[in-house]
Amino acid sequence: MSLRTAWVIYRKEILDLLRDRRTLISMVVLPLLVMPLLIGGLSYFMARTERKARETAHPIAVRREIPLSGLLEALSDAGLVPEEAPEPRTAVSEKRAEAGVEVAGSEAQPRVKIYLDRTRTTSEVAANRVELALNRLKEQRVREGLHSMGVSSEVLTPFAVEKVNIATPKRMAGFFLGTLLGYLMVLLMLTGGTYPAIDMTAGEKERRTLEILLAAPASREEVVLGKMGATITAVFVTAILTVTSFGVTFALGARVAEFRAVTSQLPVDVPAVLLILVTLFPLSVLFASILLALSLTARSYKEAQSYLTPLMFLVIMLAMVSTLPGVELGPRLAVIPVLNASQLIKEILMGAASPVTIAVTFGANLAYATGAFLYAVWMFKRESVLFRI
């Protein structure tokens, strides 16, 4: 086998990829735009929405079947605008009020209901402020009752309870952002290699150019090595561009006040970036090999897309497991492909990745990639697959 011949085929496939608009969009444009638009835009929008919700004087629909002294004053002191309404629930559902308060029961034991719409951020914020105002009013009534009986209000707080989060701000930032990044990177890598793999196999079958390539003075191993190298390049370049876009997004986002609190704590440095890329390289070989092997069995571009759809769903499901709470990368999870890389990226950003899990993840994915590569080579040697029409 001549590496020079494989290099010629590799260059030919790369040139074909650069001429294909769909490949450039999935391999270059999407990785560069997804991070700024999704992370930057979404975070900025949510921060502004929450700040606006906190600063706005929310209208509150109030209905009192029985009197509750101090209710309207407590709501007003909390920055809310209480308004009498016959049906607080209807007022909230029709967006005439952000939250509703209904007082029922008896004067001896009033019952207060708070109506809100959890699909609206402003309603959620308003309901939280209503609850805080009612708790203050309740505490005030209790203190007044104890005082009238000559009992000290200190009996209400026999001891203090405080929750202390031992996770550092860097670890928290890495946890939240690493969950999203691991999932997105795996998904974008698969997307970036899909069109090149289909075009090099089923696409060439459809265009009737595969026979010309096989008739060239190149062995089957040289042909598959060139195509495999081009597909791996497409997948890994997608990973590199995604990581680059991630870093640039947070570097520029540090200038935005709403975004600075997160970006200033994120533990992204050169060793972390290099470790992420090392983690993704075996996964790139695995994706490229599987994509080529599956696409090669198809007779047309459309048929290849239908073959790769189940693979896409499988990768999405495995990557989504890493976004679930309570998932930690141990020796068992480290041998599950896709899930191990996605989870390891999150732990790298958290600064919690151990050498053992890194080694097991890399070794497992390298073994899977080697097996998939050999399977793709075997598929290319089968005449019944290459000339399936």
N, C-alpha and C positions, 0 to 999 in steps of 0.2 A: 504494500500500500504506500502510495506516494503522498506525503503531506503537502507537497507543492500543488498537486492536482486537487486535493481537497480544499486548499486555500483558494484556488481559482474558482471552484464551485461556490465556496463561501462568499467570495467577493461578488459573484454574479447574483446570488440570492440577496445579499445586502443591497445591491443596486436596485433590484426589483422591489424590495421593501420600501426604499426611499422614494420610489416613483408611485407608490400606492397611497392614495389619500386616506383611505380608511385605516390603513396600518399606522400612518403618522398620527392620526387623531387619537387612536387607542393607545399608542406607544409613547407619544410625546405630549400632545395637547392636554389630554385628560389628566395625566399625573401632575402636570405643572399647574393646572387650574383647579383641580379638586380641592387641594389643601387650602389655598387662599379663600376660595368661595365658601367651602363648607365650614372649616374651622374658624377662619377670621370673620367671615360674614355672619355666621350663626352666632358666634360668641358676642360679637359687637351688637347684633340685633337683640339678643336676649338680655344683655346688660342694660341697654337703653330702655327696653320694655319694662324690666324690673324696676329700674330707677324711676321711670315715669309713673309706674304704678304706685310706688312708695310716696312720691311727691304729690300725687293727685288727691284732691278732696273727693272721696267717693260718695255718691248718693246711696243711702241705706233705707230700704223700705221697712217700716216698723208697724207692727200691729199688736195692740195690747188688749187682750180680753179681760185682763185684770190689771190693776195699777202696779207699777214697779218703780218706786221712787228713785230718782237719780239716774234712770236709764238714759234719757236723752242727753243729759249733761255729760255722762260718761262717754257716750259716743262722740259728742262734739269735742270733748277734750282730747280724744284720740285722732282728731283731724278728719272726722267723718261728717257727713251731712245727713242727719236722720230726717226722714220724711214719712208722715203717716200714710199708710196704704192699706186697703181692705184685704189684698191678697199678696203678701210678700213673695211667695213662691212664684206666682205668675209674673210679678214685676221683675224678678231676676231672670226668668226664662225669656221674657220679652226684651231684656236688656234695658229696661227703664231704671233699674237699680243694679249696682254691682253685687250687693248681698242683701239678704232679708233677715229680719229678726221678728219672731213671733213669741209672745208671752201668753201662756195658758196655764191651766191648773187651778190651784186655789191660792188665796192670799197668804195662807200659812206655808204653802210649799209651791211656789211658782215653778213652772217649767219653761225654759227658754230654748227655742230652736233657731239655728242659724242656717239659712239657705244660701247656697253658693253654686256656681258652675265651674267645676274643676278644669274644663276645657279652656277657660279664659284666665289668663294670668292676673288681670286686674281684679276679677272676682275672687280668686284665691287670696290675693294680698288683702283685699278689703275684708274678707271673712276672718283672716288671721288677726287683723286689727280689731275687728268686732269682738273676737274671742278674748283678746288681750284686755280690751276695755271692760268686758263683763267680768273677767277674773279680778280686775282691780276693784270694780264695784262690789263684788262678792267679798273680797278681802276686807274692804272698808266696812261693810255691813257687819261682818264677823267681829272686827276689832271694836266697833261701836257697841255691839252686844256684850262683848266681854267686859268692856270698860264700865258699862252700866251695872254689871253684876260685881264689879270690884275685882275682876280677874285680870292679871297681866296678859298682854297680847303675846308675850314671849312663849306661852304654852303652844302657840301655833308652830313654832320652829324649835323643837327640842334639839335638833341637830341639823347641820348643813350637808348637802350632797352636791358634789361637783364632778362632772365628767371631764377627764383629761385625755385628749387625743395625743398619744405618744408618737404618732406618725409625723415626720417633719413636713413642712410645706412642700419641699422638693418631692418627697415620696407621694404626697397627695396629688400634686400636679402630674407626676408621671403616671399615677394610677388612672386618673380620669382621661388624660390625653393618650396614654399608651393603649388603653382599651380600644379607642377609635382608630388609632394609627395601625395597630396590628391587623385589624379586620380589613381596613381599606387597602393596605399594601398588598395583602394576599389577593384580594379581589382584583386590584388593578394589574398585578403581575399576570394573572390568568387572562384577563382581558387583553393585555398588551401582546400576549403570545398567540392568541386565538386566530386572528386574521393572518399573520405570517404563516402559521402552521397549515391552515386550510389552503392558502394560496400556493404553498410549495408542494402540496400533495394533490388534493382533490381539484384545486384550481388548475394545476398543470394537466391533470387528466382531462378536465373539461376543455381546455384549450388545445389538447393534443400535442403538447410540447414535452411531456414526460418521456415519450419514446425517443425523441431526438436526444435528450440528455443521456438516456441509458445507452444509446448507440455511440456515444462519444468514447474516446479512449480513456475511460476512467472505470475503475472497479466499483462494484456495488458498495463496498465499505467507504471508498472515497466520496461517493455521491451522498451517502447517508451522513457521513461525518461533516461534509460541507453544509448540508441542509440543517443538521442538528446544531452546528455551531451558530448558524444564522438565527435559528429560533431561540437558542439560549441567549444570544446577544440581545434579541428583541425583548425577551422577558426580563433579563437582568438590567438592561438600560431603563426599562420601565421602573424597576425597583430603585435604581440610582436617582432617576428624576423625581420620583415620589419623595425620597428622603431629602433631596435637595430642596424641593418645593416646601417640604415640612420645615426645614431649617430657615429658609428665607422668609416664610410666613411668620414665624415667631420672632425673627430678627426685626422685621418691619412692624410686627404687631406690638413690639415693646414700646413704640412711640405713641400708641393709642392708650388713653387712660383706662378705658374699660377692659383692655386686654393685658395691660401691663402686670397686673397682679398674678396672672398665670404664667406669662412668659418669663418673668424674672425668677421664677422658682423652678422652671423646668430643667432637669439635669441633662441637657444636651451638650455634649462636647465631642471632640474628634474621636477618642476611644469608643464612646457609645455608638457613634455613627458607623465606625468601622466594624464594630461587633455586630451591629444590625445587618450590615451588608454581608459579612461572613455567614451569618445565620441564613440569609436569603439565597446565597449562591447554590447550595444543594437543592433548595426548593425550586430554583429556576431550572436546573437540569431536569428535575422530576417533572415539572409542568411541561417543559418543552418536549420531553420524550413521550409523555402520555398524549399530548396534543397531536404530535406527528403520527404516532401509532394509530390513534383513533381516526384522524382525518384521512389517513392513507387507505382505510377500508371503504371510504365513500367514493361514489362515482361522480359526484357533482358538488359544487360549492354549497348548495342548499342542503343536500343530504348530510354533508359534514357538519353543518351548523346544528342539525337535529341530533347528531350523534354526541356533540359536545355539550348540549343543554343539560343532560343529567349530570355530567361532570361539574358543570358550573353550580348546580344546586347542591351537590355533595360538598364542594369546597366551601360554599357559603355557610352551610350548616356546621361544618367543622370549625370554621373561623368564628362563627357566632358563639360557640361554646365558650371561647375565651372572654367574651364580653359579659358572661353571667357572673353574678356575685358569688364569692366563695371559691372560685376556681383557682387552684394553685398548682404550679408546675412541679410535679414530683417525678420520680423515675418511671412510673407507669404512664402518665400523660405525656412524658417526653418522647415516647416511642410512637405516638399517634401523629401521622403526618398532617401538615397544615395547622392543626391545633397547637402542636408544640412550637412551631415558629411564631404563630400569632401571639401565643401566651408569653413566649420568651421575649418578644419585642416589648411587651408591656412591662415585664419585670426588669428589662434593661433600663427602660426609662424611669422606673421606680428606684433603680439602684439596688435591686434585691436579687439579681441573677447570680446564682451560685455556679462555680466552675463545674460541678458535677452535672447539673441540668444543662448547661451549655454544651458540655462534651457529649452527653447522651443525645441531646437534640440534634447536634451536628452529625454525630455518627449514625443515628437512625435515618435521618434524611439523606445522608450520603449513600447509605446502603440501598434505600428505596430508589434513589436517583440512578445508581449503578444498575439495578435490576431493570428499571424502566428503560434505560439507555440500551441495554442488551436486547430487550424485547423489541424496541423500535428497529434496531439493526436487523433482527430476525425477520420482522415484518417486511422490511425493504428487500429481503432476499427471496421472498415468496412471489413467484410469478403470478399465481392466482390472485394475489392482492394487488400487485402493481398494474396488471392489465385487466382488472375487473371492469366490465362495461355493462 
